[in-house]
Amino acid sequence: MSYYSVLDVTPTADDWIPGYLPTANARVATHGGRYLARTASHEQVEGDEQPAALRIIIEWPSKANAEAFMADEAYAPHLAARTDGSVSHHYLIEGKDDLA
């Protein structure tokens, strides 16, 4: 079953970004992920304002793939840099409809 990473990221520093992007791109692909969206072009249409500079959606073939990416030792220092250099929220969402 597919899983989706949904992130909102607002950098508070930008020194981590050049080193982060190539590694994140490669590690996402290694773990079977595929970016569906990475954009600053987004608009909140409902609820209390939750500002974010970027919204990111990654599709994973399984929860195990997403978890392997997050635990990847090659990604760990870049994740730490993103965490330290941004306000970020990452949601892992199962691709199913519990209300159907």
Jmol script that loads the backbone (N, CA, C; Angstrom):
load data "model"
ATOM      1  N   MET A   1       0.840  -1.170   0.000  1.00  0.00           N
ATOM      2  CA  MET A   1       0.000   0.000   0.000  1.00  0.00           C
ATOM      3  C   MET A   1       0.890   1.239   0.000  1.00  0.00           C
ATOM      4  N   SER A   2       0.532   2.228  -0.799  1.00  0.00           N
ATOM      5  CA  SER A   2       1.296   3.472  -0.864  1.00  0.00           C
ATOM      6  C   SER A   2       1.167   4.263   0.428  1.00  0.00           C
ATOM      7  N   TYR A   3       2.222   4.979   0.718  1.00  0.00           N
ATOM      8  CA  TYR A   3       2.257   5.946   1.811  1.00  0.00           C
ATOM      9  C   TYR A   3       2.739   7.269   1.232  1.00  0.00           C
ATOM     10  N   TYR A   4       2.401   8.338   1.913  1.00  0.00           N
ATOM     11  CA  TYR A   4       2.766   9.667   1.444  1.00  0.00           C
ATOM     12  C   TYR A   4       3.396  10.450   2.581  1.00  0.00           C
ATOM     13  N   SER A   5       4.539  11.054   2.298  1.00  0.00           N
ATOM     14  CA  SER A   5       5.125  12.030   3.205  1.00  0.00           C
ATOM     15  C   SER A   5       4.604  13.388   2.776  1.00  0.00           C
ATOM     16  N   VAL A   6       4.042  14.108   3.721  1.00  0.00           N
ATOM     17  CA  VAL A   6       3.582  15.469   3.485  1.00  0.00           C
ATOM     18  C   VAL A   6       4.345  16.354   4.459  1.00  0.00           C
ATOM     19  N   LEU A   7       5.080  17.290   3.904  1.00  0.00           N
ATOM     20  CA  LEU A   7       5.916  18.155   4.733  1.00  0.00           C
ATOM     21  C   LEU A   7       5.598  19.616   4.476  1.00  0.00           C
ATOM     22  N   ASP A   8       5.722  20.418   5.534  1.00  0.00           N
ATOM     23  CA  ASP A   8       5.796  21.855   5.357  1.00  0.00           C
ATOM     24  C   ASP A   8       7.117  22.286   5.957  1.00  0.00           C
ATOM     25  N   VAL A   9       7.845  23.099   5.221  1.00  0.00           N
ATOM     26  CA  VAL A   9       9.199  23.478   5.604  1.00  0.00           C
ATOM     27  C   VAL A   9       9.366  24.984   5.399  1.00  0.00           C
ATOM     28  N   THR A  10       9.800  25.656   6.444  1.00  0.00           N
ATOM     29  CA  THR A  10      10.147  27.073   6.361  1.00  0.00           C
ATOM     30  C   THR A  10      11.576  27.219   6.858  1.00  0.00           C
ATOM     31  N   PRO A  11      12.525  27.445   5.943  1.00  0.00           N
ATOM     32  CA  PRO A  11      13.913  27.609   6.369  1.00  0.00           C
ATOM     33  C   PRO A  11      14.075  28.823   7.285  1.00  0.00           C
ATOM     34  N   THR A  12      14.890  28.642   8.321  1.00  0.00           N
ATOM     35  CA  THR A  12      15.281  29.739   9.199  1.00  0.00           C
ATOM     36  C   THR A  12      16.734  30.126   8.934  1.00  0.00           C
ATOM     37  N   ALA A  13      17.422  29.303   8.181  1.00  0.00           N
ATOM     38  CA  ALA A  13      18.776  29.532   7.682  1.00  0.00           C
ATOM     39  C   ALA A  13      18.838  28.823   6.335  1.00  0.00           C
ATOM     40  N   ASP A  14      19.736  29.251   5.468  1.00  0.00           N
ATOM     41  CA  ASP A  14      19.774  28.596   4.156  1.00  0.00           C
ATOM     42  C   ASP A  14      21.099  27.897   3.866  1.00  0.00           C
ATOM     43  N   ASP A  15      22.015  27.870   4.818  1.00  0.00           N
ATOM     44  CA  ASP A  15      23.308  27.241   4.583  1.00  0.00           C
ATOM     45  C   ASP A  15      23.221  25.727   4.410  1.00  0.00           C
ATOM     46  N   TRP A  16      22.177  25.096   4.906  1.00  0.00           N
ATOM     47  CA  TRP A  16      22.015  23.638   4.807  1.00  0.00           C
ATOM     48  C   TRP A  16      21.435  23.197   3.468  1.00  0.00           C
ATOM     49  N   ILE A  17      20.794  24.099   2.753  1.00  0.00           N
ATOM     50  CA  ILE A  17      20.027  23.728   1.564  1.00  0.00           C
ATOM     51  C   ILE A  17      20.891  23.167   0.430  1.00  0.00           C
ATOM     52  N   PRO A  18      22.007  23.800   0.045  1.00  0.00           N
ATOM     53  CA  PRO A  18      22.790  23.248  -1.083  1.00  0.00           C
ATOM     54  C   PRO A  18      23.265  21.816  -0.860  1.00  0.00           C
ATOM     55  N   GLY A  19      23.662  21.465   0.351  1.00  0.00           N
ATOM     56  CA  GLY A  19      24.100  20.102   0.628  1.00  0.00           C
ATOM     57  C   GLY A  19      22.948  19.134   0.818  1.00  0.00           C
ATOM     58  N   TYR A  20      21.801  19.664   1.227  1.00  0.00           N
ATOM     59  CA  TYR A  20      20.646  18.821   1.512  1.00  0.00           C
ATOM     60  C   TYR A  20      20.001  18.280   0.242  1.00  0.00           C
ATOM     61  N   LEU A  21      19.777  19.139  -0.717  1.00  0.00           N
ATOM     62  CA  LEU A  21      18.984  18.747  -1.890  1.00  0.00           C
ATOM     63  C   LEU A  21      19.542  17.549  -2.657  1.00  0.00           C
ATOM     64  N   PRO A  22      20.820  17.532  -3.035  1.00  0.00           N
ATOM     65  CA  PRO A  22      21.308  16.364  -3.790  1.00  0.00           C
ATOM     66  C   PRO A  22      21.210  15.066  -2.993  1.00  0.00           C
ATOM     67  N   THR A  23      21.513  15.130  -1.703  1.00  0.00           N
ATOM     68  CA  THR A  23      21.451  13.920  -0.880  1.00  0.00           C
ATOM     69  C   THR A  23      20.011  13.461  -0.699  1.00  0.00           C
ATOM     70  N   ALA A  24      19.116  14.381  -0.365  1.00  0.00           N
ATOM     71  CA  ALA A  24      17.706  14.009  -0.190  1.00  0.00           C
ATOM     72  C   ALA A  24      17.147  13.427  -1.477  1.00  0.00           C
ATOM     73  N   ASN A  25      17.442  14.058  -2.602  1.00  0.00           N
ATOM     74  CA  ASN A  25      16.954  13.546  -3.891  1.00  0.00           C
ATOM     75  C   ASN A  25      17.422  12.114  -4.118  1.00  0.00           C
ATOM     76  N   ALA A  26      18.689  11.873  -3.900  1.00  0.00           N
ATOM     77  CA  ALA A  26      19.254  10.533  -4.138  1.00  0.00           C
ATOM     78  C   ALA A  26      18.692   9.515  -3.154  1.00  0.00           C
ATOM     79  N   ARG A  27      18.575   9.882  -1.878  1.00  0.00           N
ATOM     80  CA  ARG A  27      18.108   8.926  -0.870  1.00  0.00           C
ATOM     81  C   ARG A  27      16.618   8.627  -1.049  1.00  0.00           C
ATOM     82  N   VAL A  28      15.824   9.617  -1.420  1.00  0.00           N
ATOM     83  CA  VAL A  28      14.400   9.364  -1.705  1.00  0.00           C
ATOM     84  C   VAL A  28      14.295   8.334  -2.825  1.00  0.00           C
ATOM     85  N   ALA A  29      15.034   8.536  -3.909  1.00  0.00           N
ATOM     86  CA  ALA A  29      14.986   7.607  -5.046  1.00  0.00           C
ATOM     87  C   ALA A  29      15.474   6.216  -4.647  1.00  0.00           C
ATOM     88  N   THR A  30      16.544   6.143  -3.864  1.00  0.00           N
ATOM     89  CA  THR A  30      17.080   4.859  -3.420  1.00  0.00           C
ATOM     90  C   THR A  30      16.031   4.045  -2.665  1.00  0.00           C
ATOM     91  N   HIS A  31      15.180   4.725  -1.921  1.00  0.00           N
ATOM     92  CA  HIS A  31      14.174   4.042  -1.112  1.00  0.00           C
ATOM     93  C   HIS A  31      12.820   3.954  -1.813  1.00  0.00           C
ATOM     94  N   GLY A  32      12.814   4.174  -3.123  1.00  0.00           N
ATOM     95  CA  GLY A  32      11.604   3.977  -3.911  1.00  0.00           C
ATOM     96  C   GLY A  32      10.619   5.128  -3.875  1.00  0.00           C
ATOM     97  N   GLY A  33      11.029   6.254  -3.287  1.00  0.00           N
ATOM     98  CA  GLY A  33      10.143   7.408  -3.210  1.00  0.00           C
ATOM     99  C   GLY A  33      10.165   8.222  -4.488  1.00  0.00           C
ATOM    100  N   ARG A  34       9.121   9.022  -4.630  1.00  0.00           N
ATOM    101  CA  ARG A  34       9.026   9.887  -5.801  1.00  0.00           C
ATOM    102  C   ARG A  34       8.329  11.167  -5.368  1.00  0.00           C
ATOM    103  N   TYR A  35       8.967  12.288  -5.703  1.00  0.00           N
ATOM    104  CA  TYR A  35       8.387  13.581  -5.378  1.00  0.00           C
ATOM    105  C   TYR A  35       7.173  13.835  -6.266  1.00  0.00           C
ATOM    106  N   LEU A  36       6.053  14.137  -5.642  1.00  0.00           N
ATOM    107  CA  LEU A  36       4.853  14.540  -6.375  1.00  0.00           C
ATOM    108  C   LEU A  36       4.750  16.052  -6.436  1.00  0.00           C
ATOM    109  N   ALA A  37       5.239  16.721  -5.403  1.00  0.00           N
ATOM    110  CA  ALA A  37       5.236  18.184  -5.367  1.00  0.00           C
ATOM    111  C   ALA A  37       6.326  18.661  -4.420  1.00  0.00           C
ATOM    112  N   ARG A  38       7.037  19.699  -4.847  1.00  0.00           N
ATOM    113  CA  ARG A  38       7.966  20.457  -4.012  1.00  0.00           C
ATOM    114  C   ARG A  38       7.840  21.885  -4.488  1.00  0.00           C
ATOM    115  N   THR A  39       7.089  22.680  -3.751  1.00  0.00           N
ATOM    116  CA  THR A  39       6.771  23.980  -4.303  1.00  0.00           C
ATOM    117  C   THR A  39       6.511  25.047  -3.246  1.00  0.00           C
ATOM    118  N   ALA A  40       6.822  26.262  -3.617  1.00  0.00           N
ATOM    119  CA  ALA A  40       6.436  27.429  -2.826  1.00  0.00           C
ATOM    120  C   ALA A  40       5.102  27.971  -3.318  1.00  0.00           C
ATOM    121  N   SER A  41       4.588  27.396  -4.396  1.00  0.00           N
ATOM    122  CA  SER A  41       3.302  27.817  -4.958  1.00  0.00           C
ATOM    123  C   SER A  41       2.191  26.989  -4.321  1.00  0.00           C
ATOM    124  N   HIS A  42       1.687  27.490  -3.223  1.00  0.00           N
ATOM    125  CA  HIS A  42       0.603  26.807  -2.524  1.00  0.00           C
ATOM    126  C   HIS A  42      -0.242  27.848  -1.822  1.00  0.00           C
ATOM    127  N   GLU A  43      -1.420  27.449  -1.491  1.00  0.00           N
ATOM    128  CA  GLU A  43      -2.373  28.361  -0.872  1.00  0.00           C
ATOM    129  C   GLU A  43      -3.206  27.586   0.133  1.00  0.00           C
ATOM    130  N   GLN A  44      -3.308  28.110   1.315  1.00  0.00           N
ATOM    131  CA  GLN A  44      -4.150  27.486   2.333  1.00  0.00           C
ATOM    132  C   GLN A  44      -5.565  28.006   2.129  1.00  0.00           C
ATOM    133  N   VAL A  45      -6.512  27.100   2.013  1.00  0.00           N
ATOM    134  CA  VAL A  45      -7.881  27.501   1.707  1.00  0.00           C
ATOM    135  C   VAL A  45      -8.851  27.245   2.859  1.00  0.00           C
ATOM    136  N   GLU A  46      -8.344  26.708   3.958  1.00  0.00           N
ATOM    137  CA  GLU A  46      -9.223  26.390   5.074  1.00  0.00           C
ATOM    138  C   GLU A  46      -8.428  26.382   6.378  1.00  0.00           C
ATOM    139  N   GLY A  47      -9.080  26.712   7.486  1.00  0.00           N
ATOM    140  CA  GLY A  47      -8.490  26.595   8.812  1.00  0.00           C
ATOM    141  C   GLY A  47      -7.611  27.762   9.209  1.00  0.00           C
ATOM    142  N   ASP A  48      -7.121  27.689  10.455  1.00  0.00           N
ATOM    143  CA  ASP A  48      -6.218  28.705  10.971  1.00  0.00           C
ATOM    144  C   ASP A  48      -4.945  28.704  10.139  1.00  0.00           C
ATOM    145  N   GLU A  49      -4.401  29.872   9.917  1.00  0.00           N
ATOM    146  CA  GLU A  49      -3.232  30.000   9.057  1.00  0.00           C
ATOM    147  C   GLU A  49      -2.059  29.182   9.595  1.00  0.00           C
ATOM    148  N   GLN A  50      -1.480  28.380   8.722  1.00  0.00           N
ATOM    149  CA  GLN A  50      -0.298  27.571   9.016  1.00  0.00           C
ATOM    150  C   GLN A  50       0.747  27.908   7.955  1.00  0.00           C
ATOM    151  N   PRO A  51       1.452  29.013   8.126  1.00  0.00           N
ATOM    152  CA  PRO A  51       2.382  29.430   7.084  1.00  0.00           C
ATOM    153  C   PRO A  51       3.532  28.437   6.900  1.00  0.00           C
ATOM    154  N   ALA A  52       3.958  28.298   5.677  1.00  0.00           N
ATOM    155  CA  ALA A  52       5.132  27.481   5.339  1.00  0.00           C
ATOM    156  C   ALA A  52       5.680  27.979   4.018  1.00  0.00           C
ATOM    157  N   ALA A  53       6.986  28.031   3.910  1.00  0.00           N
ATOM    158  CA  ALA A  53       7.613  28.468   2.669  1.00  0.00           C
ATOM    159  C   ALA A  53       7.442  27.416   1.570  1.00  0.00           C
ATOM    160  N   LEU A  54       7.551  26.141   1.941  1.00  0.00           N
ATOM    161  CA  LEU A  54       7.479  25.041   0.981  1.00  0.00           C
ATOM    162  C   LEU A  54       6.501  23.981   1.457  1.00  0.00           C
ATOM    163  N   ARG A  55       5.831  23.374   0.523  1.00  0.00           N
ATOM    164  CA  ARG A  55       5.021  22.176   0.787  1.00  0.00           C
ATOM    165  C   ARG A  55       5.593  21.083  -0.106  1.00  0.00           C
ATOM    166  N   ILE A  56       5.746  19.911   0.476  1.00  0.00           N
ATOM    167  CA  ILE A  56       6.393  18.799  -0.217  1.00  0.00           C
ATOM    168  C   ILE A  56       5.537  17.555  -0.038  1.00  0.00           C
ATOM    169  N   ILE A  57       5.352  16.810  -1.123  1.00  0.00           N
ATOM    170  CA  ILE A  57       4.637  15.535  -1.073  1.00  0.00           C
ATOM    171  C   ILE A  57       5.513  14.492  -1.761  1.00  0.00           C
ATOM    172  N   ILE A  58       5.772  13.404  -1.040  1.00  0.00           N
ATOM    173  CA  ILE A  58       6.556  12.288  -1.569  1.00  0.00           C
ATOM    174  C   ILE A  58       5.686  11.040  -1.503  1.00  0.00           C
ATOM    175  N   GLU A  59       5.637  10.300  -2.589  1.00  0.00           N
ATOM    176  CA  GLU A  59       4.920   9.019  -2.612  1.00  0.00           C
ATOM    177  C   GLU A  59       5.918   7.897  -2.371  1.00  0.00           C
ATOM    178  N   TRP A  60       5.547   6.971  -1.482  1.00  0.00           N
ATOM    179  CA  TRP A  60       6.377   5.805  -1.155  1.00  0.00           C
ATOM    180  C   TRP A  60       5.605   4.539  -1.501  1.00  0.00           C
ATOM    181  N   PRO A  61       6.290   3.489  -1.943  1.00  0.00           N
ATOM    182  CA  PRO A  61       5.597   2.237  -2.236  1.00  0.00           C
ATOM    183  C   PRO A  61       5.061   1.543  -0.981  1.00  0.00           C
ATOM    184  N   SER A  62       5.648   1.860   0.181  1.00  0.00           N
ATOM    185  CA  SER A  62       5.196   1.232   1.432  1.00  0.00           C
ATOM    186  C   SER A  62       5.668   2.075   2.614  1.00  0.00           C
ATOM    187  N   LYS A  63       5.108   1.797   3.768  1.00  0.00           N
ATOM    188  CA  LYS A  63       5.550   2.454   4.994  1.00  0.00           C
ATOM    189  C   LYS A  63       7.001   2.096   5.286  1.00  0.00           C
ATOM    190  N   ALA A  64       7.358   0.849   5.014  1.00  0.00           N
ATOM    191  CA  ALA A  64       8.736   0.407   5.258  1.00  0.00           C
ATOM    192  C   ALA A  64       9.734   1.223   4.444  1.00  0.00           C
ATOM    193  N   ASN A  65       9.391   1.556   3.202  1.00  0.00           N
ATOM    194  CA  ASN A  65      10.276   2.379   2.373  1.00  0.00           C
ATOM    195  C   ASN A  65      10.457   3.765   2.983  1.00  0.00           C
ATOM    196  N   ALA A  66       9.362   4.370   3.434  1.00  0.00           N
ATOM    197  CA  ALA A  66       9.434   5.698   4.044  1.00  0.00           C
ATOM    198  C   ALA A  66      10.267   5.657   5.319  1.00  0.00           C
ATOM    199  N   GLU A  67      10.054   4.654   6.126  1.00  0.00           N
ATOM    200  CA  GLU A  67      10.806   4.528   7.376  1.00  0.00           C
ATOM    201  C   GLU A  67      12.285   4.256   7.105  1.00  0.00           C
ATOM    202  N   ALA A  68      12.585   3.481   6.070  1.00  0.00           N
ATOM    203  CA  ALA A  68      13.984   3.218   5.723  1.00  0.00           C
ATOM    204  C   ALA A  68      14.674   4.510   5.289  1.00  0.00           C
ATOM    205  N   PHE A  69      13.970   5.347   4.550  1.00  0.00           N
ATOM    206  CA  PHE A  69      14.521   6.644   4.161  1.00  0.00           C
ATOM    207  C   PHE A  69      14.842   7.474   5.401  1.00  0.00           C
ATOM    208  N   MET A  70      13.898   7.559   6.326  1.00  0.00           N
ATOM    209  CA  MET A  70      14.098   8.383   7.514  1.00  0.00           C
ATOM    210  C   MET A  70      15.228   7.841   8.395  1.00  0.00           C
ATOM    211  N   ALA A  71      15.483   6.544   8.343  1.00  0.00           N
ATOM    212  CA  ALA A  71      16.534   5.919   9.155  1.00  0.00           C
ATOM    213  C   ALA A  71      17.861   5.789   8.410  1.00  0.00           C
ATOM    214  N   ASP A  72      17.909   6.209   7.164  1.00  0.00           N
ATOM    215  CA  ASP A  72      19.098   6.065   6.323  1.00  0.00           C
ATOM    216  C   ASP A  72      20.271   6.852   6.927  1.00  0.00           C
ATOM    217  N   GLU A  73      21.357   6.163   7.208  1.00  0.00           N
ATOM    218  CA  GLU A  73      22.529   6.802   7.821  1.00  0.00           C
ATOM    219  C   GLU A  73      23.128   7.894   6.944  1.00  0.00           C
ATOM    220  N   ALA A  74      23.050   7.728   5.630  1.00  0.00           N
ATOM    221  CA  ALA A  74      23.581   8.750   4.723  1.00  0.00           C
ATOM    222  C   ALA A  74      22.724  10.015   4.743  1.00  0.00           C
ATOM    223  N   TYR A  75      21.449   9.873   5.099  1.00  0.00           N
ATOM    224  CA  TYR A  75      20.540  11.010   5.162  1.00  0.00           C
ATOM    225  C   TYR A  75      20.573  11.702   6.528  1.00  0.00           C
ATOM    226  N   ALA A  76      20.941  10.984   7.580  1.00  0.00           N
ATOM    227  CA  ALA A  76      20.846  11.473   8.962  1.00  0.00           C
ATOM    228  C   ALA A  76      21.466  12.852   9.181  1.00  0.00           C
ATOM    229  N   PRO A  77      22.690  13.124   8.712  1.00  0.00           N
ATOM    230  CA  PRO A  77      23.242  14.465   8.973  1.00  0.00           C
ATOM    231  C   PRO A  77      22.487  15.565   8.229  1.00  0.00           C
ATOM    232  N   HIS A  78      21.912  15.221   7.104  1.00  0.00           N
ATOM    233  CA  HIS A  78      21.145  16.202   6.330  1.00  0.00           C
ATOM    234  C   HIS A  78      19.783  16.463   6.972  1.00  0.00           C
ATOM    235  N   LEU A  79      19.185  15.415   7.509  1.00  0.00           N
ATOM    236  CA  LEU A  79      17.942  15.584   8.266  1.00  0.00           C
ATOM    237  C   LEU A  79      18.194  16.483   9.478  1.00  0.00           C
ATOM    238  N   ALA A  80      19.289  16.243  10.178  1.00  0.00           N
ATOM    239  CA  ALA A  80      19.627  17.076  11.336  1.00  0.00           C
ATOM    240  C   ALA A  80      19.838  18.530  10.915  1.00  0.00           C
ATOM    241  N   ALA A  81      20.490  18.737   9.786  1.00  0.00           N
ATOM    242  CA  ALA A  81      20.718  20.103   9.298  1.00  0.00           C
ATOM    243  C   ALA A  81      19.395  20.776   8.935  1.00  0.00           C
ATOM    244  N   ARG A  82      18.489  20.033   8.291  1.00  0.00           N
ATOM    245  CA  ARG A  82      17.180  20.603   7.946  1.00  0.00           C
ATOM    246  C   ARG A  82      16.397  20.925   9.206  1.00  0.00           C
ATOM    247  N   THR A  83      16.427  20.020  10.156  1.00  0.00           N
ATOM    248  CA  THR A  83      15.705  20.219  11.414  1.00  0.00           C
ATOM    249  C   THR A  83      16.236  21.444  12.162  1.00  0.00           C
ATOM    250  N   ASP A  84      17.552  21.588  12.189  1.00  0.00           N
ATOM    251  CA  ASP A  84      18.159  22.731  12.870  1.00  0.00           C
ATOM    252  C   ASP A  84      17.959  24.039  12.111  1.00  0.00           C
ATOM    253  N   GLY A  85      17.870  23.959  10.778  1.00  0.00           N
ATOM    254  CA  GLY A  85      17.816  25.160   9.951  1.00  0.00           C
ATOM    255  C   GLY A  85      16.446  25.489   9.396  1.00  0.00           C
ATOM    256  N   SER A  86      15.395  24.926   9.999  1.00  0.00           N
ATOM    257  CA  SER A  86      14.045  25.208   9.511  1.00  0.00           C
ATOM    258  C   SER A  86      13.013  24.901  10.580  1.00  0.00           C
ATOM    259  N   VAL A  87      11.828  25.382  10.316  1.00  0.00           N
ATOM    260  CA  VAL A  87      10.651  24.931  11.051  1.00  0.00           C
ATOM    261  C   VAL A  87       9.969  23.951  10.104  1.00  0.00           C
ATOM    262  N   SER A  88       9.904  22.691  10.494  1.00  0.00           N
ATOM    263  CA  SER A  88       9.402  21.642   9.603  1.00  0.00           C
ATOM    264  C   SER A  88       8.419  20.743  10.331  1.00  0.00           C
ATOM    265  N   HIS A  89       7.465  20.261   9.562  1.00  0.00           N
ATOM    266  CA  HIS A  89       6.537  19.241  10.050  1.00  0.00           C
ATOM    267  C   HIS A  89       6.442  18.174   8.969  1.00  0.00           C
ATOM    268  N   HIS A  90       6.511  16.925   9.380  1.00  0.00           N
ATOM    269  CA  HIS A  90       6.495  15.800   8.433  1.00  0.00           C
ATOM    270  C   HIS A  90       5.406  14.835   8.888  1.00  0.00           C
ATOM    271  N   TYR A  91       4.478  14.576   8.001  1.00  0.00           N
ATOM    272  CA  TYR A  91       3.379  13.652   8.275  1.00  0.00           C
ATOM    273  C   TYR A  91       3.523  12.463   7.339  1.00  0.00           C
ATOM    274  N   LEU A  92       3.400  11.264   7.863  1.00  0.00           N
ATOM    275  CA  LEU A  92       3.396  10.050   7.050  1.00  0.00           C
ATOM    276  C   LEU A  92       1.954   9.550   6.998  1.00  0.00           C
ATOM    277  N   ILE A  93       1.412   9.506   5.798  1.00  0.00           N
ATOM    278  CA  ILE A  93      -0.021   9.232   5.608  1.00  0.00           C
ATOM    279  C   ILE A  93      -0.205   7.963   4.794  1.00  0.00           C
ATOM    280  N   GLU A  94      -0.988   7.046   5.324  1.00  0.00           N
ATOM    281  CA  GLU A  94      -1.308   5.812   4.611  1.00  0.00           C
ATOM    282  C   GLU A  94      -2.274   6.132   3.489  1.00  0.00           C
ATOM    283  N   GLY A  95      -2.023   5.579   2.304  1.00  0.00           N
ATOM    284  CA  GLY A  95      -2.857   5.832   1.132  1.00  0.00           C
ATOM    285  C   GLY A  95      -4.125   5.003   1.137  1.00  0.00           C
ATOM    286  N   LYS A  96      -5.036   5.308   2.061  1.00  0.00           N
ATOM    287  CA  LYS A  96      -6.298   4.595   2.127  1.00  0.00           C
ATOM    288  C   LYS A  96      -7.388   5.561   2.584  1.00  0.00           C
ATOM    289  N   ASP A  97      -8.608   5.143   2.425  1.00  0.00           N
ATOM    290  CA  ASP A  97      -9.751   5.961   2.815  1.00  0.00           C
ATOM    291  C   ASP A  97     -10.501   5.251   3.940  1.00  0.00           C
ATOM    292  N   ASP A  98     -10.259   5.685   5.174  1.00  0.00           N
ATOM    293  CA  ASP A  98     -10.923   5.076   6.329  1.00  0.00           C
ATOM    294  C   ASP A  98     -12.417   5.419   6.393  1.00  0.00           C
ATOM    295  N   LEU A  99     -12.847   6.384   5.604  1.00  0.00           N
ATOM    296  CA  LEU A  99     -14.243   6.825   5.678  1.00  0.00           C
ATOM    297  C   LEU A  99     -15.081   6.317   4.529  1.00  0.00           C
ATOM    298  N   ALA A 100     -14.511   5.498   3.680  1.00  0.00           N
ATOM    299  CA  ALA A 100     -15.263   4.986   2.522  1.00  0.00           C
ATOM    300  C   ALA A 100     -16.248   3.922   2.971  1.00  0.00           C
TER     301      ALA A 100
END
end "model"
wireframe off; spacefill off
backbone 0.3
color backbone group
